[in-house]
Structure formats: C-alpha cells, structure tokens
C-alpha cells in the first residue's frame, strides 16, 4: 500500500467516523443522527437500529439515511417501486460501524 493510499484511507475514515460524531448528536452510537431518527415515527433515537429495515423495502436504516429516503415508508416517492429498487446502497454503508 502506497503512502498516498494510506492517506486516502485515513481521510475516508475521518469522513465517515470522526466528522459525523462531531457535527451531529448520536446518543446510541449507531451512526444515525438523533435529529434524523426523531423526525420519523418508526425510528427510536435511543436504539441501535442502523441495520434494521422497518419498512421492508430492502434498504437498511443507514442506507435510507444516506439515500435520503423515508425509513418508515417502503416507496418514498410513491412511484410503485420500493426504494431499494432504484437507489444503490452506497458501498461505505457496508463497512463496519465506527465505534
């Protein structure tokens, strides 16, 4: 691994691990900001539920957060197609949680 790749990896981890912790409250440590979780009736800010899929649309709550879709409604835009069918799950959501 080159020095440049190491620096890129450190920068990437800082973006997904450190910056979100500093900028938005997340009392349960699941990576989902409390204010985002509190804005949806199916979510609980004090429960580790980033890997859950409360609306059974094929996207985890973390993927819903990243894609900016509603974690309580399987078809956020109402076009008859579940959210997972039209939005790819970002690769970084597959990484281990930063705790």
N, C-alpha and C positions, 0 to 999 in steps of 0.2 A: 504494500500500500504506500503510495507516494505521500509526501508531506501535504501536497495540495488536497488530496482526497481525505486525509485525516482532518485538515482544517474545514473542509466542506462538511464532514460528518459531525464535527463539533458544533459548527454553525447550525446545522439542521436540527441537532438535538436541543440546542439552545432555543430555537424557534418553537419546537413542539413541547418542550419540558419546562423551561425556565420562564420564558416570557408570559405564557398563559397564567402561570402561578402568580406572577407579579401583577398582572394587569386586571384580572378578574377573580372574584372570590369563588372558591370551590371547596366548601366545608367537608364534603365526603371524599374528596380526592379522586373522583372518577374521571376528571378531565373535562367535565361539562360544567360551565359556569352556573352558579346558583341562580342568577337572574334569568338565564335562559330556561333552566329547569322549572323555576317558579312561574314562568309565563305559559306553561302547558299543564292542563288538568291531570293528565296521566302520569306526569313526572313527579318525583319527590327529590328535593334538593339534599336531603339527608340520607339518601340511599345510593349505594354504588350500583348504578344501572346503565353504565355506558354500553355494555354488551347486550342489553335486553332489546327486544323488538316488540314494544307494546301494541303496535298497530298491525303486526304480522304482514308487513309489506316486503320483508326481505332485507331491510336496512336496519342495522343496529342504531341505537340512540346516538352514538358517536357519529356514525355516518350521516344520520339525519341532521345533526348539528352542523357538520361540515358542509353538507349539501344545501343547508338552509331550507329543509322541508319540515313539515309538522310531524313530530314523533307520535302523535295521537291519531292521525288520520292517514290511512294507507295510500290515498290518492290526493296529495296536497293540492294539485292544480285542477282536479275534477275532470280529467280527460278520459277516465275509464281505465287507465293503465296505472298499476301500482308504482310507487316512487322508485323502487329498485329496478324496474324495467327500463327506466330512461336515464338514470343517473348512475354513472360508475362509482363504485366505492373507492374513495381515494386510498392509494397504497399505504400512506403513512398511518391510516387508522388500523391497519393490521399489525403494526408494531406493538411491542409490549408497553404497558402503561408506565409512565414516568412517575415513580413514587419513591 
